[in-house]
């Protein structure tokens, strides 16, 4: 009887250890192209993941924690140029996000909190600041169309939040 109980507990420990470990997973489109790859732990996405378009180019990449986007992520257009990049916290966009035009130039930078504009949003054309706006909980509260008025009304410390 004691041997059977001991064997049962040993098998239970081995089973628990095997299933709680991280494993690398890949999934594919119907025609065999790689669709996504990354780490799973206890059935949830964790650590670094990559996603691909059907043509094989990288679509997005970043980290997961507890099955939610976490830390810094990059999103790409089908032509491999960056579309946007920024920080997630618990699956929500937070902090500064950078957005790019189709040629790969920065079109605007925005401060986000919980997927909403909250803070400054700076718009660029040909790498020059052309407009600045300030948001609170997704609502625009102020807009500047020239750099001098924007600079005189705001400090650089405001932009670092």
C-alpha positions in Angstrom: 0.0 0.0 0.0 2.8 2.4 0.9 4.6 1.8 -2.4 1.5 2.6 -4.4 0.9 5.9 -2.5 4.6 6.8 -2.9 4.4 6.0 -6.6 1.2 8.1 -6.9 2.8 11.1 -5.3 6.0 10.8 -7.4 3.9 10.7 -10.6 1.8 13.6 -9.4 5.0 15.7 -8.7 6.4 14.8 -12.1 3.1 15.7 -13.9 2.9 19.0 -12.0 6.5 19.9 -12.9 6.1 19.0 -16.5 2.8 21.0 -17.0 3.9 24.1 -15.1 7.0 24.5 -17.3 7.1 26.9 -20.2 6.9 25.5 -23.7 7.5 27.1 -27.1 4.5 27.0 -29.4 4.1 27.7 -33.1 0.9 28.0 -35.1 0.5 28.1 -38.9 -1.9 29.5 -41.5 -3.8 26.9 -43.6 -1.2 26.9 -46.4 1.6 26.3 -43.9 3.1 29.7 -43.4 4.1 30.6 -39.8 1.4 32.6 -38.1 2.7 33.1 -34.6 5.3 31.8 -32.2 6.0 32.2 -28.5 6.0 30.8 -25.0 3.1 29.3 -23.1 3.0 28.6 -19.4 0.0 26.7 -18.0 -1.9 27.4 -21.2 -1.3 31.2 -21.1 0.9 33.3 -23.3 4.0 34.5 -21.5 7.3 36.0 -22.4 8.2 37.0 -26.0 5.8 36.4 -29.0 6.0 37.1 -32.7 3.1 37.3 -35.2 3.4 37.1 -39.0 1.5 38.2 -42.1 0.6 35.4 -44.6 3.5 36.5 -46.8 6.0 35.8 -43.9 6.8 39.3 -42.9 6.7 40.2 -39.2 3.3 41.7 -38.1 4.0 42.4 -34.4 6.2 41.4 -31.6 6.3 41.9 -27.9 5.9 40.4 -24.4 3.0 38.8 -22.6 2.5 38.5 -18.9 -0.5 36.5 -17.6 -1.9 36.2 -21.2 -1.9 40.1 -21.5 0.3 42.3 -23.6 3.0 43.7 -21.4 6.1 45.8 -21.8 7.2 47.2 -25.1 5.6 46.1 -28.4 6.3 46.8 -32.1 3.7 46.7 -34.9 4.7 46.5 -38.6 3.0 47.1 -41.9 3.0 44.4 -44.5 5.9 46.2 -46.2 8.0 45.7 -43.0 8.0 49.4 -42.0 7.0 50.2 -38.5 3.4 51.2 -38.0 3.5 51.9 -34.2 5.4 51.1 -31.1 4.7 51.5 -27.4 4.3 50.2 -23.9 1.5 47.9 -22.6 0.7 47.5 -19.0 -1.8 44.7 -18.1 -3.0 44.5 -21.8 -3.6 48.3 -22.0 -1.6 50.9 -24.0 0.2 53.2 -21.6 3.0 55.8 -21.7 4.3 57.3 -24.9 3.4 55.6 -28.2 5.0 56.4 -31.5 3.0 56.2 -34.8 4.6 56.1 -38.3 3.5 57.0 -41.7 3.6 54.5 -44.6 7.2 55.6 -45.5 8.4 54.8 -42.0 8.7 58.4 -40.6 7.2 59.4 -37.3 3.7 61.0 -37.9 2.8 61.5 -34.3 3.7 60.7 -30.7 1.0 60.4 -28.0 0.8 59.8 -24.3 -1.7 57.1 -23.6 -3.3 55.8 -20.4 -5.5 52.7 -20.5 -5.8 52.8 -24.3 -6.9 56.5 -24.3 -5.0 59.7 -25.2 -4.1 61.3 -21.9 -1.4 63.9 -22.0 0.3 65.3 -25.1 0.0 64.2 -28.7 2.6 65.7 -31.0 2.1 65.7 -34.8 5.0 65.7 -37.3 5.4 66.3 -41.0 8.8 65.6 -42.6 10.3 65.2 -39.1 9.1 68.7 -38.0 6.6 69.4 -35.2 3.5 70.9 -36.9 0.8 70.5 -34.2 0.6 69.7 -30.5 -2.6 68.7 -28.6 -3.3 68.0 -25.0 -5.8 65.4 -23.9 -7.4 64.3 -20.7 -9.1 60.9 -20.6 -9.5 60.9 -24.4 -10.9 64.4 -24.7 -8.9 67.1 -26.4 -8.5 70.1 -24.0 -6.0 72.3 -25.9 -4.3 72.5 -29.3 -1.3 74.4 -30.5 -0.4 74.9 -34.2 2.9 76.7 -33.7 5.9 75.5 -31.8 6.6 78.9 -30.1 3.2 79.1 -28.4 3.4 75.5 -27.4 6.9 75.9 -25.9 5.9 79.1 -24.0 2.9 77.4 -22.4 4.5 74.1 -21.5 7.7 72.9 -19.9 9.7 70.0 -21.1 9.0 68.3 -17.8 5.4 68.0 -18.9 6.4 65.9 -21.9 8.2 63.4 -19.7 5.2 62.2 -17.8 
